[in-house]
Each structure stands twice: as C-alpha cells, then as structure tokens.
Amino acid sequence: MKRFVLPTAVTAGVALAVLVAPAAQAHVHVDPSSTAAGSTAQLAFSFAHGCEGSPTTALEISVPDSIVSAVPNVNPAWSVTTEKTGDHVDTVRYTALSPVADGLRDTVTVQVALPADAEGQTLDFPVRQICETGETNWADIAADGQSEDDLELPAPTVEVTAASAEGGHGHASDAKEATEHEASATPATETEPQPDILARVLAVVALILGAGAAASVFTLNRQLRRRPSTVSAPQQTEQKLSDGGN
C-alpha cells in the first residue's frame, strides 16, 4: 500500500489558507460598494460574526464629513440613534433589541446623499462593532498601494463613480416609465366619452324616443276616434231611407 506525503511547505500553505479564509470573511461589509456622484444610495451594512464569538449588541457607523445627508432606516430588530454636528449626522448607532449570536448574519441600512463633486473618491465608513464581551473597531484605512486584503480591520468603503445621466436620486427611470405609461394611456382616454357628454346624449335620445312614442299614441287616438263614425255611416243612410219611405 502506497502512502502519499504532502511536502511540508504545501501542508503549511493549506493550514494558513484555512486560518486566513474565515478572517477575510469576518468583516463588516457595505453594499453597494460603489455608487454615482450626486446620487442618493441605500447603504446596507452587514456582518455575520461577533467579537471572538461574543454576540453583537450594537453597531456605530461613522459618516464621512462630505456626505450631504444620512438618514438611518428603521429596522424592527434594532433601535437607532444619531449624533450630529449642526445638521450633519456624524454617527449612526444601531442597538440590537436582542444580541445577535456569532455566526448569524444581520443588516442595517442608512440612506445617504453623495456629494456631486466626489467622482473618483473613496468614502470610508468606519464601523465600531460592540459585543457583550469586547468590541471590534473596523476602521483601518488603506494607504496608497494597499488593498482591503492588506488590512487587519478594514473600514467599509464606497467608490464614487461618475454622475448618472438619469439624475442623482435614482427616480429618473421611474419618472420616465410613468411618462411613457401616461403617453400610452392618452389615446384611450381621448376616445372614451366623458361622463357628462354621455349623459347628455342619453337624455336627447330619451327625449326623441319619448316624442316618437307620444306622436304614435296621438295618431292611434285619432284613428280610434274616427273609426266609429265611419262604421255607422251605412246605418245612418239606411235610417234616412227608411224614414223617407214612411
């Protein structure tokens, strides 16, 4: 029976890959990871781990100064508060109503308005993950030449692309569809009779029918009145002859 022995270097490489893979996945992610300058985006921050196994109790999301506005979405499993400097939201804090166990995935969402002049920039959203025991501060920022994989605790980032031709708030396509729908519905609306016009037409038709019926009744009445005199004429003649004979 032959035995296959892996070289020591290969064995060490496999072990390192097994150890590194879970660590690479144990990040706080943001989706979408890119969006257009001047747009409004729903940023979903998700995680599927605790702090070295300890359940997550809160997430604190730091909002870049260049963000025009930030509005946290309601999540029934979390309470939410914000910290501001003037009108700018600096931090959005989500607190779990029940701790999220390690290994379970959850997501919180913040609506942000991106600056119109931010094309080509990378916006960092550091997240502080607070757990029942301990915490993890996902706040490492990549330097020039570095990637997220080079960082131990990378902050979630959003790449800002060129402004969309359809408009900044993502409603242009909806407006276009609504306009096309209205345009396609216009011919049908124009050919259908309006309720008041239809009522008038029906009223005129009713008057005509009523007048015709009245004329028919009047004619029939006249015929019935003239009929007895026509029938009794011979009798009157016969009566006159008999009177003359006497």
trRosetta pair geometry for C-beta under 8 A, 3 or more apart (Angstrom, degrees):
i j d omega theta_ij theta_ji phi_ij phi_ji
6 10 4.8 -114 176 84 105 121
6 11 4.9 128 104 -59 121 91
6 14 7.8 -12 159 0 160 136
7 10 4.7 90 62 7 85 103
7 11 7.0 -153 93 -7 43 87
8 11 5.7 -56 -148 37 32 113
8 12 6.3 31 156 -18 66 106
9 12 5.8 -55 -149 37 30 110
9 13 6.3 32 152 -22 64 106
10 13 5.6 -55 -149 34 32 113
10 14 6.5 32 154 -19 66 103
11 14 6.0 -54 -151 34 30 109
11 15 6.5 28 153 -16 64 107
12 15 5.7 -57 -149 38 32 111
12 16 6.2 33 154 -20 66 107
13 16 5.7 -55 -148 36 31 111
13 17 6.4 32 154 -20 65 104
14 17 5.7 -54 -150 34 31 111
14 18 6.5 32 153 -21 65 104
15 18 5.7 -53 -151 33 33 112
15 19 6.5 26 153 -14 65 107
16 19 5.8 -59 -150 39 33 108
16 20 5.9 23 158 -15 70 112
17 20 5.9 -59 -137 41 29 105
17 21 6.1 39 163 -34 65 105
18 21 6.3 -45 -144 20 23 114
19 22 7.3 -66 -170 34 30 97
19 23 7.0 17 148 -9 64 116
20 23 5.5 -68 -155 43 41 112
20 24 6.0 41 153 -26 77 106
21 24 5.8 -55 -148 32 29 110
21 25 6.6 18 158 -12 63 108
22 25 5.8 -64 -150 41 35 106
22 26 6.1 37 153 -30 70 110
23 26 5.6 -55 -143 30 33 114
24 27 7.4 -28 170 -23 39 109
24 149 7.0 1 -127 -124 112 83
25 48 7.5 -40 149 63 101 118
25 49 8.0 126 113 -36 83 131
26 48 7.9 -113 -115 71 56 77
26 49 4.6 -7 -137 11 91 168
27 47 7.7 -126 111 -115 36 80
27 138 6.7 109 -159 -131 72 134
27 148 7.9 25 -115 172 161 123
27 154 6.2 -11 -133 58 128 97
27 156 7.7 136 156 -75 107 79
28 45 6.0 9 172 -174 106 97
28 46 7.2 164 -160 78 61 36
28 47 4.9 -32 -106 -77 75 105
28 59 7.5 141 -131 -137 143 123
28 127 4.5 -86 94 69 161 148
28 129 6.3 -176 -57 -56 129 121
28 138 4.8 -157 26 19 116 171
28 156 5.7 -79 107 -44 89 113
29 45 7.3 163 82 -150 43 49
29 46 5.2 -20 62 61 93 89
29 47 7.4 161 17 -77 72 51
29 156 6.3 122 -160 -110 21 111
30 33 6.3 119 88 -94 83 65
30 43 5.4 -11 -166 -172 109 102
30 44 6.9 147 -155 74 53 48
30 45 5.4 -20 -97 -95 77 69
30 46 7.9 161 -88 17 29 73
30 125 6.1 85 -67 54 154 135
30 156 3.7 104 -17 178 114 131
30 157 7.2 178 43 45 129 23
30 158 6.3 -75 112 -63 138 91
31 43 7.4 145 69 -156 36 54
31 44 4.8 -24 62 60 89 102
31 46 7.0 4 7 4 111 117
32 35 5.5 117 81 -58 124 95
32 41 6.6 -94 41 -164 105 130
32 43 7.5 -91 39 -110 56 64
32 158 7.3 78 99 -131 71 99
33 157 7.0 44 -158 89 88 68
33 158 6.2 -158 -167 -115 38 54
33 159 6.4 35 139 12 76 93
34 158 6.4 151 -96 -170 31 66
34 159 4.0 -22 -105 66 96 96
34 160 7.4 -166 -154 -71 72 15
34 161 5.5 62 169 -29 110 110
35 39 5.5 -124 158 72 104 132
35 41 4.3 -28 -142 -76 171 149
35 114 6.4 171 100 -25 111 150
35 158 6.2 -18 19 -177 97 118
35 159 8.0 139 18 78 49 57
35 160 6.9 -28 73 -117 63 56
35 161 6.8 -149 112 23 15 95
36 39 4.2 84 71 -21 90 131
36 114 7.4 166 96 64 46 143
36 160 7.4 61 -172 -166 16 67
36 161 5.3 -53 -98 74 56 90
36 162 6.5 -29 -137 92 91 40
36 163 5.4 95 171 -133 108 32
36 164 4.4 18 -176 -30 178 90
36 168 7.4 -144 105 -129 113 60
37 114 5.9 -123 -138 122 39 121
37 115 6.8 -34 -158 95 88 56
37 116 5.6 84 151 -158 98 33
37 117 6.9 146 -172 -9 134 5
37 118 4.9 176 -120 59 101 75
37 119 4.3 -67 -31 -61 146 76
37 160 5.2 69 -73 172 81 110
37 161 6.9 -137 -15 81 78 40
37 162 6.6 -51 18 -162 107 20
37 163 4.6 -65 72 -69 91 77
38 114 6.3 -55 -13 87 13 89
38 115 7.1 -28 -74 138 54 27
38 116 3.7 43 -81 -106 104 75
38 163 4.8 19 32 -119 124 111
38 164 7.8 -138 76 27 101 76
38 168 3.9 -86 138 -116 93 123
39 113 7.8 -152 108 -146 32 55
39 114 5.6 18 53 36 64 115
39 163 7.4 167 -39 -138 88 66
39 164 6.1 62 -76 6 120 117
39 168 5.0 -150 -91 -167 45 62
39 169 6.7 165 -152 -87 58 25
39 170 6.2 74 -162 -41 103 92
40 111 6.5 15 176 -179 99 98
40 112 7.2 -178 -151 91 59 38
40 113 5.0 -26 -101 -99 82 72
40 114 7.5 -165 -85 9 31 76
40 168 6.9 81 -13 141 77 81
40 169 4.7 21 13 -134 116 69
40 170 6.1 -105 61 10 86 110
41 111 7.3 175 90 -149 36 57
41 112 5.9 -15 61 60 83 84
41 114 6.6 33 5 -25 110 112
41 158 7.7 154 86 -155 156 148
41 170 7.8 121 -85 -38 53 138
42 73 7.2 35 -145 -41 105 137
42 109 5.5 3 180 -175 96 120
42 110 7.7 159 -156 80 53 32
42 111 5.4 -28 -100 -96 66 75
43 109 6.7 157 80 -154 45 64
43 110 5.2 -19 62 64 99 82
43 111 7.6 165 16 -95 75 22
43 112 5.8 14 -5 7 120 114
43 125 7.2 147 158 -48 154 171
43 158 6.8 -72 -110 -71 126 139
44 107 5.1 1 -176 -173 103 122
44 108 7.5 161 -153 82 58 30
44 109 4.8 -25 -98 -97 69 90
45 59 6.7 166 114 159 135 152
45 61 6.1 -149 -35 -91 165 132
45 107 6.7 152 76 -154 43 65
45 108 5.5 -17 60 63 97 80
45 109 7.3 177 17 -87 71 36
45 110 7.2 25 -9 5 111 101
45 125 7.4 -123 -89 121 122 135
45 127 6.3 154 -163 -95 139 147
45 156 6.4 -131 -119 -11 95 170
46 105 6.3 14 -177 -172 108 98
46 106 7.0 -176 -143 93 70 35
46 107 4.2 -24 -93 -96 90 89
47 56 6.8 104 93 -61 138 164
47 59 7.5 175 0 -90 135 131
47 100 8.0 111 85 105 105 145
47 105 7.1 -177 94 -139 36 60
47 106 6.7 -11 58 56 76 75
47 129 6.6 120 -106 -110 169 135
48 103 6.8 5 165 -159 81 22
48 104 6.8 -142 -148 103 67 20
48 105 4.0 -21 -96 -88 97 81
48 106 7.9 151 -89 12 54 55
49 102 5.8 16 -159 -149 51 80
49 103 7.0 46 -103 -58 54 37
50 53 5.7 -4 70 140 120 10
50 54 4.7 -158 148 76 128 44
50 55 5.2 -75 -109 -95 138 17
50 56 5.2 -148 -117 -41 74 75
50 100 7.4 -180 -85 96 91 78
50 101 7.0 -64 -49 176 126 32
50 102 3.5 -76 6 -81 112 90
50 103 7.9 -31 -8 -6 94 59
50 131 5.2 95 -177 -121 94 135
51 54 4.6 -25 63 54 85 106
51 56 7.3 119 -17 -86 85 70
51 129 6.4 170 -67 114 99 107
51 130 8.0 -35 -34 -171 139 19
51 131 3.6 -144 15 5 118 148
51 133 6.7 -154 84 86 115 64
51 134 4.3 -159 134 94 137 105
51 135 5.9 -82 -96 -106 156 17
51 136 5.1 -174 -112 -23 96 100
52 133 7.8 -74 68 98 102 103
52 134 6.4 22 30 63 111 155
53 102 4.8 -77 -146 -21 40 170
54 102 6.8 87 49 -50 17 118
54 131 4.0 104 106 150 110 133
54 132 5.0 -141 180 54 106 85
54 133 4.0 -143 -109 49 152 87
54 134 5.8 133 32 42 150 97
55 99 3.6 75 130 153 133 119
55 100 5.8 163 -168 72 89 38
55 101 5.0 -44 -103 -100 104 41
55 102 6.3 -110 -82 -28 51 71
55 131 6.1 150 84 -156 36 90
55 132 5.2 42 58 -8 86 116
56 59 7.2 18 175 -55 125 87
56 96 6.4 105 111 -18 80 145
56 99 6.4 155 70 -163 39 75
56 100 4.5 -16 56 57 99 101
56 102 7.9 122 -20 -76 82 59
56 106 7.6 -149 70 42 137 130
56 129 6.0 -60 -126 -172 112 98
56 130 7.2 97 -159 77 69 48
56 131 5.3 -60 -100 -98 44 78
57 95 6.8 -5 153 -154 75 74
57 96 5.4 -126 -153 40 38 107
57 99 5.1 -37 -84 -105 76 89
57 100 7.9 -169 -70 18 30 75
57 130 5.5 -63 66 108 90 92
57 131 6.1 127 5 -138 88 24
57 132 5.9 114 -37 -61 120 61
58 93 6.3 -1 -176 -173 116 93
58 94 6.4 168 -154 90 64 54
58 95 4.6 -18 -103 -106 101 65
58 96 6.5 -133 -71 3 47 79
58 129 7.9 161 88 -158 54 39
58 130 4.1 1 59 55 95 119
59 93 7.3 171 87 -150 49 49
59 94 4.8 6 53 54 94 102
59 108 6.1 -176 60 25 141 142
59 127 5.9 -18 -167 -169 98 108
59 128 7.2 149 -161 76 46 55
59 129 6.0 -12 -107 -105 75 62
59 130 7.3 -155 -72 20 29 81
60 91 5.7 -10 -172 -169 96 115
60 92 7.5 160 -156 81 48 45
60 93 4.9 -11 -105 -103 78 83
60 127 6.8 152 77 -159 51 53
60 128 4.1 -4 54 53 107 105
60 130 7.0 59 -10 -19 100 111
61 91 6.8 148 75 -157 49 60
61 92 4.6 -12 58 59 105 95
61 93 7.7 -169 21 -76 68 36
61 94 7.7 37 -8 -1 105 98
61 108 7.8 -149 -29 93 134 123
61 110 6.3 -148 94 -23 157 150
61 125 5.9 -4 -168 174 96 105
61 126 7.8 156 -154 87 45 47
61 127 5.3 -14 -101 -105 67 84
62 90 7.0 -27 -147 163 70 68
62 91 5.8 -28 -102 -100 56 79
62 125 6.4 171 71 -163 67 51
62 126 4.4 11 35 60 125 91
62 127 7.4 -143 12 -73 78 38
62 128 7.8 74 -30 -13 98 94
62 139 7.7 48 19 -111 139 104
63 67 5.2 -85 173 42 101 146
63 70 4.7 -92 -121 -34 151 162
63 88 7.6 -164 98 168 124 88
63 89 5.3 47 32 103 159 86
63 90 6.0 -162 48 -159 96 19
63 91 6.8 -153 5 -76 89 26
63 92 6.6 75 -42 -12 111 96
63 110 7.7 -132 -89 153 111 154
63 112 7.2 178 -140 -110 111 123
63 125 7.0 4 -103 -125 41 90
64 67 5.1 114 68 -20 80 97
64 123 5.0 -109 -5 -159 155 99
64 124 6.5 113 -74 58 113 61
64 125 7.0 -81 -26 -80 90 66
65 88 7.0 20 -142 -180 61 154
66 115 5.1 -72 168 -13 97 136
66 118 6.2 122 147 -92 138 126
66 121 7.7 -29 88 123 166 162
66 123 6.9 -123 64 -112 118 112
67 70 5.6 40 133 -51 139 103
67 88 7.7 122 77 -153 83 98
67 89 7.8 -55 97 61 124 90
67 112 5.2 -60 -153 -162 124 116
67 113 6.9 116 -178 66 75 59
67 114 6.9 -51 -124 -105 68 46
67 115 7.4 -123 -107 -29 24 87
67 123 7.3 95 -63 -159 95 144
68 112 7.7 124 47 176 73 72
68 113 4.0 -61 67 97 114 108
68 114 6.9 27 5 95 103 4
68 115 5.9 144 -46 -76 96 64
69 89 7.2 67 -164 10 50 111
69 112 6.9 172 87 -150 53 49
69 113 4.5 37 41 23 89 116
70 82 7.7 162 99 -132 105 132
70 89 4.1 -117 61 66 108 133
70 92 6.4 -122 142 -46 126 123
70 110 5.6 1 -169 171 96 119
70 111 7.2 154 -156 83 45 52
70 112 5.0 -7 -103 -103 76 83
70 113 7.9 -128 -62 19 45 71
71 89 7.8 169 -68 -18 39 159
71 110 7.0 155 75 -166 37 68
71 111 4.6 -16 62 62 93 103
71 112 7.8 -178 22 -75 64 40
72 80 4.7 -162 122 175 149 147
72 82 6.6 -167 -6 -65 121 108
72 92 4.8 152 -70 -152 120 130
72 94 7.3 178 -157 -70 139 94
72 108 7.5 -15 -156 167 102 108
72 109 7.6 129 -160 92 58 52
72 110 5.1 -38 -102 -108 60 83
72 111 7.7 -168 -84 20 10 73
73 108 7.5 174 61 -178 92 65
73 109 4.2 0 31 84 133 99
73 110 6.7 -143 0 -87 82 29
73 111 6.4 96 -52 -22 92 93
74 80 7.2 -136 -112 16 49 134
75 78 4.3 26 83 37 115 104
75 80 7.2 101 29 -43 90 120
75 94 6.8 21 42 -142 133 128
75 108 5.5 -90 -23 -118 154 79
75 109 7.3 134 -62 23 111 82
77 96 6.5 -14 145 -144 89 75
77 97 5.8 -130 -174 26 49 106
77 98 7.2 -68 -164 35 92 86
77 106 7.2 -112 94 -147 145 129
78 94 4.4 2 174 -172 143 102
78 95 6.3 143 -163 68 81 38
78 96 5.6 -46 -103 -97 82 45
78 97 6.5 -141 -93 -17 26 82
78 108 6.0 -26 35 -98 166 119
79 94 7.4 152 76 -156 41 53
79 95 4.9 -17 59 61 93 98
79 97 6.6 104 -22 -69 87 83
80 92 6.8 -10 -165 -175 105 91
80 93 6.9 156 -153 84 54 53
80 94 5.3 -19 -99 -101 83 68
80 95 7.6 -174 -78 19 35 72
80 108 7.8 152 -93 -159 118 129
81 92 7.9 164 86 -156 41 49
81 93 5.0 -12 62 61 86 104
81 95 7.6 22 7 -6 100 110
82 89 5.0 -51 -170 -139 129 108
82 90 8.0 130 176 45 82 59
82 91 6.7 160 -157 86 55 57
82 92 5.4 -21 -104 -104 83 64
82 93 7.3 -179 -86 18 31 76
83 89 7.4 105 72 -161 44 62
83 90 5.1 -53 99 62 92 102
83 91 4.2 17 41 49 110 102
83 93 7.4 56 -15 -14 97 109
84 87 6.8 -41 -172 -159 128 11
84 88 6.2 148 -157 78 80 44
84 89 5.5 -48 -96 -99 83 47
84 90 6.2 155 -119 2 24 87
85 88 5.3 -16 64 65 81 100
85 90 5.4 66 -7 -46 97 122
89 92 6.5 32 162 -60 125 88
92 110 5.5 162 35 -98 171 135
94 108 4.6 -105 -51 -113 168 164
96 99 5.7 108 96 -102 137 30
96 100 5.5 -135 -116 -23 158 90
96 106 7.8 53 -103 121 119 170
99 131 7.8 75 -150 -154 116 64
99 132 5.8 4 -121 -50 153 112
100 104 5.5 -134 -179 81 87 115
100 106 5.0 -89 -127 -5 153 142
101 104 5.0 74 66 2 81 121
114 118 5.7 -109 171 46 100 141
114 123 7.6 -132 -125 -26 104 156
114 160 6.1 166 -173 -120 141 115
115 118 4.4 105 70 -31 95 111
116 163 6.6 18 -154 -88 77 132
116 168 7.1 -54 -97 -105 94 141
118 121 4.6 -76 -175 33 81 129
118 123 7.1 13 -180 -55 140 114
118 160 4.3 -57 122 161 100 171
119 160 5.8 -131 -110 125 27 102
119 161 6.8 -6 -137 150 80 21
119 162 5.4 40 -133 -100 128 47
119 163 6.7 -75 -70 -28 119 75
120 160 6.6 -32 32 81 25 93
121 159 8.0 171 93 -153 42 48
121 160 4.8 15 57 33 79 126
122 157 5.3 1 179 -175 102 124
122 158 7.3 157 -159 76 56 41
122 159 5.6 -26 -105 -100 76 63
122 160 7.4 -152 -81 7 27 83
123 157 6.6 151 77 -158 47 67
123 158 4.7 -16 60 60 102 94
123 160 6.4 74 -16 -39 106 107
124 141 5.5 -33 -101 -107 159 105
124 155 4.7 48 -167 106 102 138
124 156 7.6 130 -159 80 54 48
124 157 5.4 -30 -100 -101 59 85
125 155 6.3 170 68 166 40 101
125 156 4.8 -33 67 79 100 98
125 157 7.1 174 17 -90 78 32
125 158 6.9 47 -14 -9 115 102
126 137 7.1 7 179 177 111 83
126 138 6.3 172 -158 95 62 64
126 139 3.8 32 -139 -111 124 83
126 155 4.3 -57 -90 -122 63 124
126 156 7.8 171 -90 33 18 73
127 138 4.6 2 61 59 85 115
127 139 7.6 -163 38 -64 39 71
127 155 6.9 144 8 -142 72 71
127 156 6.1 41 -14 4 118 110
128 135 6.4 12 177 170 88 125
128 136 7.7 170 -158 88 48 44
128 137 5.1 -13 -112 -113 79 74
128 138 7.3 -159 -78 27 29 71
128 139 7.4 10 -71 -46 75 114
129 135 6.1 168 90 -164 56 72
129 136 4.6 -3 58 59 109 90
129 137 7.6 -156 26 -76 69 28
129 138 6.4 55 -12 -12 104 105
130 135 4.6 -21 -112 -111 55 114
131 134 5.5 2 60 73 114 69
131 135 5.9 179 17 -89 78 51
131 136 7.6 42 -13 -2 114 87
136 153 6.5 -159 177 -131 96 127
137 153 6.4 66 88 147 58 150
138 153 5.1 -136 -116 172 49 90
138 154 6.6 -2 -168 84 89 38
138 155 5.6 131 138 -102 77 48
138 156 6.9 45 130 -19 129 77
139 153 6.5 11 33 116 55 112
139 155 5.1 36 -131 -73 29 109
140 151 4.0 165 112 -166 137 124
140 152 6.2 124 -38 52 159 68
140 153 4.8 125 -10 74 111 68
140 154 5.1 -66 70 -94 102 39
140 155 6.1 -171 56 -17 43 79
141 151 8.0 149 43 -107 8 147
141 155 5.9 -8 -77 22 67 125
142 146 4.1 -158 -162 95 90 106
142 147 6.3 6 -131 -129 146 9
142 148 6.4 -76 -58 -71 131 47
142 150 6.8 96 -124 60 98 110
142 151 6.1 -100 -79 -43 78 126
142 154 7.1 13 -48 -129 94 106
142 157 7.9 -44 12 -45 112 155
143 146 4.9 72 52 5 67 125
146 150 4.4 -115 -158 64 94 146
146 151 6.9 85 159 -49 127 90
147 150 5.4 109 54 -3 62 99
148 151 5.9 -63 -160 30 43 111
148 154 4.5 48 -151 -129 85 169
148 157 7.5 -143 -80 18 115 123
151 154 4.0 110 83 -72 134 86
154 157 7.7 -64 164 -14 105 105
163 168 6.7 -39 -155 -90 103 86
164 167 6.5 -28 95 52 105 30
164 168 6.9 156 48 -92 97 37
164 170 7.9 69 51 -80 160 58
164 172 7.7 -169 122 24 119 138
166 170 7.9 52 103 -117 117 31
166 172 3.7 -178 166 74 87 143
166 173 5.9 2 -171 -46 147 80
166 176 7.9 -76 -146 -20 107 132
167 170 7.5 -132 92 -23 91 18
167 171 6.7 -60 97 57 137 68
167 172 3.7 145 21 -51 121 122
169 172 7.8 126 60 -27 71 79
170 173 7.6 -35 -178 22 53 99
171 174 5.1 -55 -162 43 63 116
171 175 5.9 65 140 -26 83 101
172 175 5.6 -56 -149 36 33 110
172 176 6.2 34 153 -22 67 104
173 176 5.5 -50 -147 34 34 113
173 177 6.4 35 154 -18 65 103
174 177 5.8 -54 -149 36 31 110
174 178 6.3 32 152 -20 65 106
175 178 5.6 -55 -149 36 32 112
175 179 6.3 34 152 -21 66 104
176 179 5.7 -54 -149 35 31 111
176 180 6.4 29 154 -16 65 105
177 180 5.8 -55 -147 38 32 109
177 181 6.2 35 153 -22 65 106
178 181 5.6 -54 -148 35 31 114
178 182 6.4 31 153 -18 65 104
179 182 5.8 -55 -149 36 31 109
179 183 6.3 32 152 -21 65 106
180 183 5.5 -53 -145 36 33 113
180 184 6.3 28 157 -16 66 106
181 184 6.0 -57 -147 38 29 106
181 185 6.2 21 155 -14 64 112
182 185 5.8 -63 -145 42 30 108
182 186 6.6 51 153 -48 64 94
183 186 5.8 -34 -154 0 32 119
184 187 7.7 -49 -177 20 36 98
185 188 5.8 -63 -165 43 54 111
185 189 6.0 54 143 -26 81 109
186 189 5.6 -61 -149 36 33 112
186 190 6.3 29 159 -21 69 106
187 190 5.8 -58 -147 35 32 109
187 191 6.4 19 161 -12 67 109
188 191 6.2 -63 -146 39 30 104
188 192 6.4 30 158 -25 65 108
189 192 6.1 -58 -149 29 29 110
193 197 5.3 -128 -174 85 94 113
193 198 4.5 108 125 -64 129 99
193 201 7.5 -55 -162 8 150 141
194 197 4.5 81 61 12 90 108
194 198 6.8 -161 85 -10 42 88
195 198 5.8 -59 -148 37 28 112
195 199 6.4 30 156 -22 65 105
196 199 5.6 -50 -149 33 34 113
196 200 6.5 35 153 -19 64 103
197 200 5.7 -55 -152 35 33 111
197 201 6.4 34 152 -20 66 104
198 201 5.7 -53 -148 35 33 111
198 202 6.3 31 154 -17 66 106
199 202 5.8 -56 -149 38 31 110
199 203 6.3 34 152 -23 65 106
200 203 5.6 -54 -148 34 32 113
200 204 6.5 32 154 -18 66 102
201 204 5.9 -55 -152 35 32 109
201 205 6.4 31 152 -17 65 106
202 205 5.7 -54 -147 38 33 112
202 206 6.3 36 152 -22 65 105
203 206 5.6 -53 -149 34 31 113
203 207 6.5 33 152 -21 64 103
204 207 5.6 -53 -150 34 33 112
204 208 6.4 33 152 -19 66 103
205 208 5.7 -54 -150 35 33 110
205 209 6.3 29 154 -15 66 107
206 209 5.8 -56 -146 40 30 109
206 210 6.0 32 154 -21 65 109
207 210 5.6 -56 -145 38 29 112
207 211 6.2 29 156 -20 65 105
208 211 5.8 -54 -148 35 29 109
208 212 6.3 29 154 -18 64 107
209 212 5.7 -55 -148 37 31 112
209 213 6.3 32 153 -20 65 106
210 213 5.7 -54 -148 35 31 111
210 214 6.3 31 154 -19 65 105
211 214 5.7 -54 -148 36 32 111
211 215 6.4 33 153 -20 65 104
212 215 5.7 -54 -149 35 31 111
212 216 6.4 33 153 -20 64 105
213 216 5.7 -54 -151 34 32 113
213 217 6.5 31 153 -18 65 104
214 217 5.8 -54 -149 36 33 110
214 218 6.3 34 152 -21 66 106
215 218 5.6 -53 -147 35 32 112
215 219 6.3 31 155 -18 66 105
216 219 5.9 -54 -148 36 30 109
216 220 6.3 29 155 -17 64 107
217 220 5.8 -56 -147 39 30 110
217 221 6.3 36 153 -25 64 105
218 221 5.6 -54 -152 31 30 115
218 222 6.7 30 152 -19 63 103
219 222 5.8 -54 -152 33 33 110
219 223 6.5 31 152 -18 66 105
220 223 5.7 -54 -150 36 34 111
220 224 6.3 32 154 -19 67 106
221 224 5.8 -58 -149 37 30 109
221 225 6.4 27 154 -19 65 107
222 225 5.8 -58 -149 36 31 109
222 226 6.3 21 158 -13 67 109
223 226 6.0 -62 -146 40 30 104
223 227 6.4 44 155 -41 64 103
224 227 5.8 -41 -148 12 31 120
225 228 7.6 -55 -175 21 33 99
226 229 6.1 -65 -164 40 49 108
226 230 6.3 45 148 -22 79 110
227 230 5.9 -63 -151 36 34 111
227 231 6.4 27 160 -17 69 109
228 231 5.9 -61 -148 38 32 108
228 232 6.1 18 162 -12 69 114
229 232 6.1 -63 -140 43 28 103
229 233 6.9 53 156 -51 61 89
230 233 6.1 -31 -160 -9 32 115
231 235 8.0 23 132 -1 65 113
232 235 5.0 -58 -162 43 62 118
232 236 6.0 66 141 -28 84 98
233 236 5.7 -55 -149 32 34 109
233 237 6.5 33 155 -18 67 104
234 237 5.6 -54 -149 36 36 112
234 238 6.1 35 154 -19 69 106
235 238 5.7 -54 -147 38 32 111
235 239 6.2 36 152 -24 64 107
236 239 5.6 -55 -150 34 31 115
236 240 6.5 33 153 -21 64 102
237 240 5.7 -54 -153 33 32 110
237 241 6.6 30 152 -17 65 104
238 241 5.8 -53 -149 35 34 111
238 242 6.4 31 154 -18 66 105
239 242 5.8 -54 -148 36 31 108
239 243 6.3 31 152 -19 64 106
240 243 5.6 -56 -149 36 32 111
240 244 6.4 33 153 -21 66 104
241 244 5.6 -54 -149 35 32 111
241 245 6.5 34 153 -22 65 103
242 245 5.7 -50 -150 31 35 113
242 246 6.9 32 154 -17 62 104
243 246 6.0 -58 -157 34 34 109
